[in-house]
């Protein structure tokens, strides 16, 4: 019995669809989080990790329908490991931001000036002038996080849950792949 028979098509289909939904949720939650506050409580991990997640999902769905051989499954295995590591990175940063919603990696000047998308449309010149005055006065550190973006908390928590789900689906694929490589069958004689 070949690798294709030991590696069930239904498993990669279910994992692929689950990863597709989780990837869409992670990216969508990052969009919502960035809209609320572009600088605080984010490092935009959902966007840059999402690029790798999309590649993994596409390859997972590709091996479901088209390439059932060991070579393709091994390629997806490597991408799945990378996605699992990035899911851990998303979990790490989400946990940091859940504990400190004012965390900002952009430096004091940008952390003061960059707020939610709405601030760019309403009165950004006042925000910019307030930050410039704080720089001149040497009080910029007090203006870095003028208000805690509590609206982001639920989005970050949801993204954390989706990242855990992505890590679990990656782990399941790794186990199924190893079983298929070792010749453990899934219901075949």
Secondary structure, DSSP 8 states (H G I E B T S, - for coil): --HHHHS-HHHHHHHHHHHHHHHHHHHHHHHHHHHH-SSTT---HHHHHHHHHHHHHHHHHHHHHT--SHHHHHHHHHHHHHHHHHHHHHHHHHHHHHH-TT--SS-HHHHHH---HHHHHS-HHHHHHHHHHHHHHT-HHHHTTSS--THHHHHHHHHHHHHHHHHHHHHHHHHHHHHHHTT--SS--
